[in-house]
Amino acid sequence: MIIILDEDLEGNITIQEYYDALEAYNCCGEKHGPMDDEDVYIPFKHKAAFKLIRLLKEKNMSHNEFFRSCDISGDKQINLKELE
């Protein structure tokens, strides 16, 4: 679980990573605002989407190519086992 929380894998869980994990797992009881070093609050789901888009661009991969690479069985659906 620690590795999942430590998004940047630098060995520590920041308060931002902690709040992101709470939001990702729908465990927060209150809305979060921007942290001290941020001007604007960006929800975790948006951060995750932005990260995916950035990684796809870095790998020069389309959204369809990414989906097909995850769809190991070729049934045009991705299940949790394939994501492992």
LOZA-111330 format. One record per residue (C-alpha): residue number from 1; y, x, z. Coordinates in steps of 0.2 Angstrom, whole numbers, plus 5000, padded with zeros to 4 digits. Example, Ala and Ser with C-alpha at 12.3 -4.5 7.8 and 13.67 -1.06 7.14 Angstrom:
BEGIN
kedo resi=1&Y=4978&X=5062&Z=5039
kedo resi=2&Y=4995&X=5068&Z=5036
END
This chain:
BEGIN
kedo resi=1&Y=5000&X=5000&Z=5000
kedo resi=2&Y=5012&X=5014&Z=5004
kedo resi=3&Y=5011&X=5021&Z=4986
kedo resi=4&Y=5015&X=5003&Z=4979
kedo resi=5&Y=5031&X=5003&Z=4990
kedo resi=6&Y=5036&X=5021&Z=4986
kedo resi=7&Y=5042&X=5017&Z=4968
kedo resi=8&Y=5049&X=5034&Z=4964
kedo resi=9&Y=5033&X=5043&Z=4972
kedo resi=10&Y=5044&X=5055&Z=4982
kedo resi=11&Y=5035&X=5053&Z=4998
kedo resi=12&Y=5047&X=5041&Z=5007
kedo resi=13&Y=5050&X=5022&Z=5007
kedo resi=14&Y=5069&X=5019&Z=5005
kedo resi=15&Y=5077&X=5003&Z=5012
kedo resi=16&Y=5079&X=4998&Z=4994
kedo resi=17&Y=5061&X=5000&Z=4990
kedo resi=18&Y=5057&X=4990&Z=5006
kedo resi=19&Y=5068&X=4976&Z=5001
kedo resi=20&Y=5061&X=4976&Z=4983
kedo resi=21&Y=5043&X=4975&Z=4989
kedo resi=22&Y=5048&X=4960&Z=5000
kedo resi=23&Y=5056&X=4952&Z=4985
kedo resi=24&Y=5041&X=4956&Z=4973
kedo resi=25&Y=5029&X=4949&Z=4985
kedo resi=26&Y=5040&X=4934&Z=4989
kedo resi=27&Y=5040&X=4939&Z=5008
kedo resi=28&Y=5059&X=4939&Z=5011
kedo resi=29&Y=5066&X=4924&Z=5021
kedo resi=30&Y=5084&X=4928&Z=5015
kedo resi=31&Y=5093&X=4933&Z=5000
kedo resi=32&Y=5098&X=4951&Z=4998
kedo resi=33&Y=5115&X=4957&Z=4992
kedo resi=34&Y=5119&X=4974&Z=4985
kedo resi=35&Y=5115&X=4989&Z=4996
kedo resi=36&Y=5128&X=5001&Z=5002
kedo resi=37&Y=5128&X=5012&Z=4986
kedo resi=38&Y=5128&X=4997&Z=4974
kedo resi=39&Y=5142&X=4987&Z=4967
kedo resi=40&Y=5131&X=4973&Z=4961
kedo resi=41&Y=5114&X=4966&Z=4967
kedo resi=42&Y=5100&X=4967&Z=4954
kedo resi=43&Y=5085&X=4956&Z=4958
kedo resi=44&Y=5068&X=4965&Z=4958
kedo resi=45&Y=5061&X=4956&Z=4944
kedo resi=46&Y=5076&X=4961&Z=4933
kedo resi=47&Y=5073&X=4979&Z=4938
kedo resi=48&Y=5055&X=4978&Z=4934
kedo resi=49&Y=5059&X=4971&Z=4917
kedo resi=50&Y=5072&X=4984&Z=4913
kedo resi=51&Y=5060&X=4998&Z=4918
kedo resi=52&Y=5047&X=4991&Z=4907
kedo resi=53&Y=5059&X=4990&Z=4892
kedo resi=54&Y=5065&X=5008&Z=4896
kedo resi=55&Y=5047&X=5015&Z=4896
kedo resi=56&Y=5043&X=5005&Z=4880
kedo resi=57&Y=5058&X=5013&Z=4871
kedo resi=58&Y=5053&X=5031&Z=4878
kedo resi=59&Y=5035&X=5029&Z=4871
kedo resi=60&Y=5042&X=5021&Z=4855
kedo resi=61&Y=5030&X=5006&Z=4858
kedo resi=62&Y=5034&X=4988&Z=4854
kedo resi=63&Y=5031&X=4973&Z=4866
kedo resi=64&Y=5016&X=4968&Z=4855
kedo resi=65&Y=5008&X=4985&Z=4855
kedo resi=66&Y=5010&X=4986&Z=4874
kedo resi=67&Y=5001&X=4969&Z=4876
kedo resi=68&Y=4987&X=4974&Z=4864
kedo resi=69&Y=4985&X=4990&Z=4874
kedo resi=70&Y=4983&X=4980&Z=4890
kedo resi=71&Y=4971&X=4967&Z=4881
kedo resi=72&Y=4956&X=4978&Z=4882
kedo resi=73&Y=4944&X=4963&Z=4878
kedo resi=74&Y=4954&X=4958&Z=4863
kedo resi=75&Y=4954&X=4940&Z=4868
kedo resi=76&Y=4973&X=4939&Z=4867
kedo resi=77&Y=4975&X=4937&Z=4886
kedo resi=78&Y=4977&X=4950&Z=4899
kedo resi=79&Y=4968&X=4947&Z=4915
kedo resi=80&Y=4970&X=4957&Z=4932
kedo resi=81&Y=4954&X=4967&Z=4929
kedo resi=82&Y=4962&X=4974&Z=4912
kedo resi=83&Y=4978&X=4978&Z=4922
kedo resi=84&Y=4968&X=4989&Z=4934
END
